[in-house]
Amino acid sequence: MDAMATTSRPATQANLLSRTIRQRIQSEQLADGSFFMTEAQLAKEYGVSRTVAREAVSRLQALGILEGRKRKGLLVRHPDPLRLLSNSLPSLVASPDDWRDLAQLRYALEVGAIELAIRAATDEQIARLEQITEQMELALREDTESAQSVGLDLEFHAQILQMTGSRLIAGMQQVLVQFFQIAPHSEKTEASAERILWEHRELLNAIRDRDVERARAMIRLQFRGTLEISGVAPN
């Protein structure tokens, strides 16, 4: 008897079947939009009940790996990881521990990406970064707590990740920043606003000079406040 059919619990069977389907799609390198099979054919081929087949398919549909079409069957899809992350993050950020984990993820992303950004950045992209810095200075001079300054800070970091030339790295920033707009922040004073401006100018200068180590040090310094608010201090 098929090993899958001897599995006692339907949930376990569905897990095993969904994993087997993913491996098959990868090993056969099935193209996006190609026909896979029907649920009935799936149940018969793998020796499971229609209920188990339906549950396995449902899990893969939730991940965007399979798509059901009436009178046609199951189609293979290549899901967009950024869309999946964007859809799942709201339900994962519900506590201080979640904010801490998210802050650590953003920190690791930006520290790791700065070398790629510096190596690949164009003069036009660096000029845009300088323009954002100047706009941020004006916004903070007018109001240290302005929403515009927060938005410009996020745009500054988004521009750095755009410089990497990687769709996934840049897209991760776009996914994460929507949560940092509502994340816990310390209240800004004139002194802290001056420090923020200095940090951004120094990071801009390091990028302009193509100095990876200095830029990495400034990224770490910029994120110290965010991580401390979240209960974590960078090394």
C-alpha distance (Angstrom), angle and dihedral (degrees) to the residues before:
residue distance angle dihedral
M1 . . .
D2 3.82 . .
A3 3.80 111.5 .
M4 3.78 91.2 -129.6
A5 3.79 91.7 55.2
T6 3.82 91.4 54.4
T7 3.78 93.2 57.7
S8 3.78 105.9 112.5
R9 3.80 104.5 -149.1
P10 3.82 120.7 62.7
A11 3.81 91.1 -145.7
T12 3.79 90.6 54.9
Q13 3.79 90.4 46.2
A14 3.80 90.6 51.3
N15 3.82 91.1 49.7
L16 3.78 91.5 49.9
L17 3.79 93.5 45.9
S18 3.81 94.2 48.1
R19 3.81 90.0 50.4
T20 3.81 90.7 48.0
I21 3.81 91.2 50.8
R22 3.81 92.0 50.4
Q23 3.79 90.8 50.5
R24 3.80 91.1 48.6
I25 3.79 92.8 50.5
Q26 3.81 90.0 50.4
S27 3.81 96.6 43.9
E28 3.80 93.2 47.3
Q29 3.82 90.8 42.3
L30 3.77 91.6 -135.5
A31 3.78 112.3 -164.2
D32 3.78 124.5 -121.4
G33 3.81 109.1 -86.2
S34 3.80 95.6 18.4
F35 3.80 119.3 138.4
F36 3.80 114.8 -103.0
M37 3.83 107.7 176.8
T38 3.78 140.6 -81.2
E39 3.80 124.0 -83.0
A40 3.80 89.2 -109.9
Q41 3.80 91.6 53.1
L42 3.78 89.8 46.1
A43 3.81 92.7 53.5
K44 3.81 91.9 47.3
E45 3.81 96.1 46.4
Y46 3.79 94.5 49.4
G47 3.81 97.6 35.5
V48 3.80 97.8 -120.5
S49 3.79 134.5 126.6
R50 3.80 121.3 -92.5
T51 3.83 87.2 -112.7
V52 3.80 91.8 58.3
A53 3.81 91.8 44.4
R54 3.81 90.9 49.6
E55 3.83 91.8 49.8
A56 3.81 92.8 49.1
V57 3.80 90.8 48.6
S58 3.81 90.6 48.0
R59 3.80 90.8 55.5
L60 3.78 92.3 49.8
Q61 3.80 91.3 46.8
A62 3.81 89.0 54.2
L63 3.81 88.0 55.5
G64 3.80 92.0 47.3
I65 3.82 93.1 -116.7
L66 3.80 96.3 116.2
E67 3.78 131.6 31.0
G68 3.80 123.6 -162.3
R69 3.81 118.5 -138.3
K70 3.80 123.0 -170.5
R71 3.80 113.9 -113.9
K72 3.77 89.7 2.6
G73 3.79 110.7 63.8
L74 3.79 133.4 -138.6
L75 3.79 122.7 -12.9
V76 3.79 125.4 -160.9
R77 3.78 115.2 -118.9
H78 3.80 130.9 -171.4
P79 3.81 102.9 -140.3
D80 3.78 124.1 -142.6
P81 3.84 106.3 -118.9
L82 3.79 91.3 -154.6
R83 3.78 91.9 56.1
L84 3.80 90.8 48.7
L85 3.80 91.7 50.4
S86 3.80 92.3 46.3
N87 3.80 91.2 51.4
S88 3.79 95.1 46.3
L89 3.80 102.2 41.8
P90 3.83 97.7 74.3
S91 3.81 90.9 63.3
L92 3.81 92.0 46.3
V93 3.82 98.8 54.2
A94 3.77 105.3 74.7
S95 3.82 107.4 116.6
P96 3.83 142.8 36.8
D97 3.80 88.4 -98.0
D98 3.81 89.5 56.9
W99 3.81 91.3 50.9
R100 3.81 89.1 49.6
D101 3.80 91.9 52.1
L102 3.80 91.3 47.2
A103 3.81 91.6 49.1
Q104 3.80 90.2 50.7
L105 3.82 90.6 49.5
R106 3.79 92.2 52.2
Y107 3.82 91.2 45.6
A108 3.82 92.6 51.6
L109 3.81 90.9 45.9
E110 3.79 95.3 52.8
V111 3.81 97.5 40.3
G112 3.79 89.3 49.5
A113 3.79 94.5 45.5
I114 3.79 100.3 48.3
E115 3.82 94.7 84.4
L116 3.80 91.7 52.2
A117 3.80 90.2 46.4
I118 3.79 93.7 52.5
R119 3.79 93.9 46.4
A120 3.81 94.1 48.6
A121 3.83 102.9 33.3
T122 3.78 117.6 121.2
D123 3.80 123.7 -142.7
E124 3.81 88.3 -111.7
Q125 3.80 91.8 55.2
I126 3.79 91.9 49.4
A127 3.81 89.6 49.0
R128 3.81 88.7 53.3
L129 3.82 90.0 50.7
E130 3.79 89.0 53.3
Q131 3.80 90.4 50.1
I132 3.81 91.4 52.1
T133 3.82 90.0 50.0
E134 3.82 91.1 52.9
Q135 3.82 91.1 48.8
M136 3.79 90.3 49.3
E137 3.78 90.9 52.6
L138 3.79 91.3 53.1
A139 3.81 91.8 47.7
L140 3.81 93.8 49.6
R141 3.81 92.0 46.7
E142 3.80 89.1 56.9
D143 3.80 97.6 42.4
T144 3.81 127.3 -3.6
E145 3.82 90.5 -155.1
S146 3.80 98.3 44.6
A147 3.79 118.6 140.0
Q148 3.80 87.0 -137.7
S149 3.81 92.1 63.9
V150 3.81 90.8 50.8
G151 3.79 90.4 50.2
L152 3.81 91.8 48.4
D153 3.79 91.1 49.9
L154 3.80 89.8 54.3
E155 3.81 90.4 45.5
F156 3.82 89.5 51.4
H157 3.80 91.8 56.2
A158 3.79 92.6 40.9
Q159 3.82 88.5 55.3
I160 3.80 90.7 53.3
L161 3.79 91.3 54.0
Q162 3.80 90.9 45.4
M163 3.79 86.3 58.7
T164 3.81 90.6 65.4
G165 3.81 89.5 70.6
S166 3.81 89.4 -135.0
R167 3.80 116.7 128.6
L168 3.81 91.5 -157.5
I169 3.81 95.7 49.6
A170 3.80 93.0 46.0
G171 3.79 90.8 43.6
M172 3.80 92.5 51.6
Q173 3.78 89.2 57.9
Q174 3.80 91.2 51.2
V175 3.81 90.0 51.1
L176 3.79 94.3 48.1
V177 3.80 100.6 43.2
Q178 3.79 93.4 65.7
F179 3.82 87.5 66.8
F180 3.79 95.6 44.2
Q181 3.78 88.7 58.3
I182 3.81 87.5 68.4
A183 3.82 98.5 28.4
P184 3.83 120.3 115.9
H185 3.81 111.1 -78.9
S186 3.79 131.9 -176.8
E187 3.80 115.6 -119.1
K188 3.80 112.7 -96.8
T189 3.80 122.7 -125.6
E190 3.79 127.9 -171.3
A191 3.80 88.6 -98.2
S192 3.80 93.8 50.3
A193 3.81 90.4 45.9
E194 3.81 89.2 54.6
R195 3.80 89.9 49.9
I196 3.83 91.2 50.1
L197 3.79 91.1 51.2
W198 3.80 91.9 48.0
E199 3.81 91.2 50.4
H200 3.80 92.3 50.9
R201 3.80 93.0 46.7
E202 3.81 91.7 49.2
L203 3.79 91.6 48.2
L204 3.80 89.8 48.7
N205 3.82 90.2 50.3
A206 3.80 91.8 49.6
I207 3.79 90.9 51.1
R208 3.80 91.4 46.8
D209 3.82 89.0 51.2
R210 3.84 90.2 46.8
D211 3.81 88.0 -125.3
V212 3.81 105.0 155.7
E213 3.81 98.5 -177.1
R214 3.81 94.4 48.5
A215 3.79 90.7 46.7
R216 3.80 91.5 49.3
A217 3.80 90.4 50.6
M218 3.81 90.5 51.6
I219 3.81 92.2 49.2
R220 3.80 88.8 53.6
L221 3.78 90.7 48.8
Q222 3.80 93.2 48.5
F223 3.79 92.3 52.2
R224 3.79 95.3 46.5
G225 3.80 92.0 88.8
T226 3.79 94.0 47.4
L227 3.78 92.5 49.2
E228 3.80 93.4 45.5
I229 3.80 90.6 53.4
S230 3.79 87.4 51.4
G231 3.80 91.5 50.4
V232 3.82 98.3 -103.3
A233 3.79 128.4 103.1
P234 3.82 119.5 -156.5
N235 3.78 117.8 -126.0
